[in-house]
Amino acid sequence: MNQRTYLGTTYLDIAKGAVEIFMKLRARDPASRGDRYMLVTFDDPPYGVKAGWKENHATFMSELKNLQASGLTTLGHALRAAFDLLNLNRLVSGIDNYGQGRNPFFLEPSVIITITDGNKLTHTSGVPDELHLPLTSPLPGSELTKEPFRWDQRLFALVLRLPGAATPDSEQLGSVPNDESAITQMCEVTGGRSYCVRTQRMLNQCLDSLVQKVLSGVVINFEKTGPDPPLVGEDGMVDPSRPVLSFSPQPWHSCHKLIYVRPNPKTGVPVGHWPIPESFWPDQNSPALVRGCH
């Protein structure tokens, strides 16, 4: 992160500026009044938490300004620490409702934005090729979910690829591509994505995109089973001659999507009554009573 770019600034300087821009863009939305920010680095716990939930905005900005790039890039441990901090009080609050159905309206929407240079991960034991999160957690109740994250937590990554020698060629307008680093797969599993950032303009485009992705919702796996349902015409009758493509842009398929959970306009808290049921009998092939987050 100490590498200099064609702008004359380091990756760390660009990362600090990106955090400030994101917070300013997000503050324009009235829904941001209930936002809480936490600043987490790759330092060993508990020193990795530079600003927690209880710190005010001035403390957060001061810690952000004083950040320095040093030490190992233990990305897996840092992400695990971030997820553990988000899940600290979930067992006490009963928000996960284990064994009694999944309630989409019991949620604490969270977005983790990781800013990295996308280079090799380093660890005390060597240089791993893949991103691995520690399997064990000190949190009580963490063993009840297979993954370290929950369905209302999404991971996004800004991978800085700005060149250092020459100004990049003329930019092509359009969507920013995913990066090819180890964190991309982790982002997609949680319902997020990575961004391969090559210019300052692309970074601003990514920040605008991220602000729009801060939504109240949960990520759910939809699995297609059986044949497609028959197509129904405008008169309510089954129309077998009607082509599938005219009915929808994409045929029925399994997918992994964020479902928007609308908050109550007066209280800001979602209201619901019907949980998504769980299997009555536990899986006999499972060595423990655990469930997937999605």
C-alpha positions in Angstrom: 0.0 0.0 0.0 3.1 2.3 0.1 3.5 2.0 -3.6 3.2 5.3 -5.5 0.8 5.8 -8.4 1.0 7.9 -11.5 -0.9 10.6 -9.5 2.1 11.0 -7.1 0.2 9.6 -4.1 0.5 6.2 -2.5 -2.2 3.5 -2.5 -2.7 4.2 1.2 -3.4 7.9 0.4 -6.0 6.9 -2.2 -7.6 4.4 0.2 -8.0 7.1 2.9 -9.5 9.5 0.3 -11.9 6.8 -0.8 -13.2 6.3 2.7 -13.8 10.0 3.1 -15.6 10.3 -0.3 -17.8 7.2 0.5 -18.9 8.7 3.9 -19.7 12.0 2.3 -21.8 10.4 -0.5 -23.6 8.1 2.0 -24.4 11.1 4.2 -26.6 12.6 1.5 -29.1 9.7 2.0 -31.6 10.4 4.8 -31.4 6.6 5.7 -27.8 7.1 6.7 -28.8 8.6 10.1 -28.6 5.2 11.7 -25.3 4.3 10.1 -22.3 3.2 12.3 -18.8 2.9 11.0 -15.9 0.8 12.2 -12.3 1.0 11.0 -10.4 -2.3 11.0 -6.8 -3.0 9.8 -4.6 -6.1 9.4 -3.0 -5.6 12.9 -3.4 -8.5 15.3 -6.5 -8.4 17.5 -7.4 -6.3 19.4 -5.1 -3.7 17.9 -6.7 -4.1 14.5 -9.8 -2.1 15.6 -8.8 1.5 15.1 -12.2 3.0 15.6 -15.2 1.0 17.0 -18.9 1.5 17.2 -18.8 3.9 20.1 -16.2 6.3 18.6 -17.5 9.6 17.1 -16.9 10.8 13.6 -13.9 13.0 14.7 -12.1 10.0 16.3 -12.8 7.9 13.2 -11.3 10.5 10.8 -8.3 11.0 13.1 -7.5 7.3 13.2 -8.0 7.1 9.4 -5.6 10.0 8.9 -2.9 8.3 11.1 -3.0 4.9 9.4 0.3 3.5 8.2 1.0 0.5 6.0 3.3 -2.0 7.8 3.3 -5.6 8.8 1.9 -8.7 7.1 -1.2 -8.8 4.8 -3.2 -11.3 6.9 -6.4 -10.6 5.1 -8.2 -13.7 6.2 -7.7 -13.0 9.9 -8.7 -9.3 9.4 -12.0 -10.4 7.7 -12.7 -13.0 10.4 -12.2 -10.3 13.1 -14.6 -8.0 11.2 -17.3 -10.6 11.0 -16.8 -11.6 14.6 -17.3 -7.9 15.6 -20.5 -7.8 13.6 -21.8 -11.0 15.1 -20.8 -10.1 18.7 -24.4 -9.6 20.0 -26.4 -11.7 17.6 -26.8 -14.7 20.0 -28.0 -12.4 22.8 -30.5 -10.5 20.7 -31.8 -13.8 19.1 -31.7 -12.2 15.7 -30.7 -15.5 14.0 -33.6 -17.4 15.5 -31.9 -20.8 15.4 -34.3 -23.7 15.0 -37.4 -21.6 14.7 -37.3 -20.4 11.0 -35.4 -17.6 9.4 -36.9 -14.2 9.7 -35.8 -11.8 6.9 -37.3 -8.9 9.0 -34.8 -9.6 11.9 -31.7 -8.2 10.3 -28.7 -5.9 10.9 -27.7 -4.9 7.3 -23.9 -4.6 7.2 -21.4 -3.9 4.4 -17.7 -4.6 4.7 -15.6 -2.6 2.2 -12.1 -3.9 1.9 -9.5 -1.6 0.2 -6.4 -3.5 -0.9 -3.7 -3.5 -3.5 -4.4 -7.1 -4.6 -0.9 -8.4 -4.2 0.2 -11.6 -2.5 -1.1 -12.4 0.9 1.6 -12.9 3.5 1.4 -14.9 6.8 3.8 -15.9 9.5 3.8 -19.4 7.9 4.5 -18.3 4.3 2.8 -16.8 1.3 -0.6 -18.6 0.7 -2.1 -18.6 -2.8 -5.7 -18.6 -1.6 -7.7 -16.6 0.9 -8.6 -18.6 4.0 -10.5 -17.4 7.0 -9.8 -19.0 10.4 -12.4 -21.7 11.1 -12.5 -21.2 14.9 -14.0 -18.2 16.7 -14.2 -17.3 20.4 -17.8 -16.1 20.0 -20.4 -18.3 21.7 -22.9 -19.6 19.1 -20.6 -19.2 16.2 -20.6 -23.0 15.7 -24.3 -22.8 14.8 -23.6 -21.3 11.4 -21.2 -22.9 8.9 -19.9 -19.6 7.5 -18.3 -16.8 9.5 -20.8 -14.3 8.0 -24.6 -14.0 8.0 -27.2 -13.4 5.3 -27.4 -9.7 6.0 -23.7 -9.1 5.7 -22.0 -8.5 2.3 -18.3 -8.0 1.4 -17.1 -5.7 -1.3 -13.5 -5.1 -2.3 -11.8 -2.1 -4.0 -8.6 -3.6 -5.5 -6.3 -0.7 -6.4 -4.4 -1.4 -9.7 -3.4 2.1 -10.5 -0.1 2.1 -12.5 3.0 3.9 -11.1 5.0 4.8 -14.2 2.7 6.3 -16.9 -0.7 7.8 -17.1 -3.2 5.1 -18.2 -4.6 5.1 -21.7 -7.9 6.7 -22.5 -10.7 5.2 -20.4 -13.6 3.3 -21.7 -16.9 4.2 -20.0 -18.9 1.3 -18.7 -19.0 -1.1 -15.7 -15.9 -1.7 -13.7 -14.7 -5.3 -14.0 -14.2 -7.8 -11.2 -10.7 -8.2 -10.0 -8.9 -11.5 -10.3 -7.4 -11.6 -6.8 -8.1 -14.1 -4.0 -10.8 -11.9 -2.4 -13.2 -11.9 -5.3 -14.6 -15.3 -4.7 -15.2 -14.4 -1.0 -17.1 -11.3 -2.1 -19.3 -13.2 -4.4 -20.2 -15.8 -1.8 -21.5 -13.1 0.6 -23.5 -11.5 -2.2 -21.0 -8.7 -2.9 -18.4 -8.2 -5.5 -14.9 -6.8 -6.2 -13.8 -3.9 -8.3 -10.6 -3.7 -10.3 -9.7 0.0 -10.0 -7.2 1.4 -12.5 -7.8 5.1 -12.4 -9.1 7.8 -10.1 -12.2 8.1 -12.3 -12.9 4.4 -12.0 -12.6 4.7 -8.2 -15.2 7.5 -8.1 -17.5 5.3 -10.2 -17.0 2.4 -7.8 -17.8 4.6 -4.8 -21.0 5.8 -6.4 -21.9 2.1 -7.0 -21.1 1.1 -3.4 -23.3 3.8 -2.0 -26.3 2.5 -4.0 -25.6 -1.1 -2.7 -26.1 -0.1 1.0 -29.6 -1.6 1.2 -31.8 -3.2 3.9 -32.0 -6.9 2.8 -30.8 -10.4 3.0 -29.0 -12.7 0.6 -30.9 -15.9 -0.2 -30.1 -19.0 -2.4 -33.0 -19.8 -4.7 -32.8 -23.3 -6.0 -34.8 -24.4 -9.1 -36.5 -27.8 -8.7 -38.6 -29.6 -11.2 -39.8 -28.4 -14.7 -40.6 -24.8 -15.5 -44.2 -23.8 -14.7 -46.6 -23.5 -17.6 -46.8 -20.0 -19.2 -50.1 -18.2 -18.7 -51.5 -15.8 -21.2 -53.2 -12.5 -20.6 -56.6 -14.2 -20.3 -55.4 -16.4 -17.5 -55.3 -19.5 -19.7 -52.2 -21.7 -20.3 -50.6 -20.8 -23.5 -48.1 -23.6 -24.6 -47.3 -21.9 -27.9 -45.9 -18.8 -26.2 -42.1 -18.6 -26.4 -40.3 -18.5 -23.1 -38.1 -15.5 -24.0 -41.1 -13.3 -24.5 -42.2 -14.0 -21.0 -39.0 -13.1 -19.2 -35.4 -12.1 -20.2 -34.0 -15.2 -18.5 -35.6 -18.7 -18.0 -36.2 -20.1 -14.5 -32.9 -20.9 -12.8 -31.1 -21.3 -9.5 -29.6 -18.0 -8.2 -28.0 -16.2 -5.3 -29.7 -12.8 -4.8 -30.2 -10.0 -2.3 -33.9 -9.6 -1.3 -34.9 -6.1 -0.3 -36.5 -5.9 3.1 -38.5 -2.6 3.3 -38.2 -0.8 6.6 -41.2 0.8 8.2 -41.3 4.4 7.0 -42.1 5.7 10.5 -39.8 3.7 12.7 -37.1 2.6 10.2 -37.5 -1.0 11.4 -38.7 -3.8 9.1 -42.0 -5.5 10.2 -42.9 -9.0 9.3 -44.8 -12.0 10.6 -44.0 -15.1 8.5 -40.5 -16.8 8.9 -38.9 -18.9 6.1 -39.3 -22.4 7.6 -36.4 -24.7 8.3 -36.2 -28.4 7.8 -38.1 -30.2 10.6 -35.6 -33.0 10.8 -31.9 -32.2 11.1 -29.6 -33.6 8.4 -28.4 -37.0 9.7 -25.2 -36.7 7.6 -24.2 -33.5 9.4 -21.7 -34.0 12.3 -23.2 -31.1 14.2 -26.4 -29.0 14.3 -25.4 -26.2 12.0 -27.0 -24.3 9.2 -25.8 -22.3 6.2 -26.0 -18.6 6.3 -28.0 -18.4 3.1 
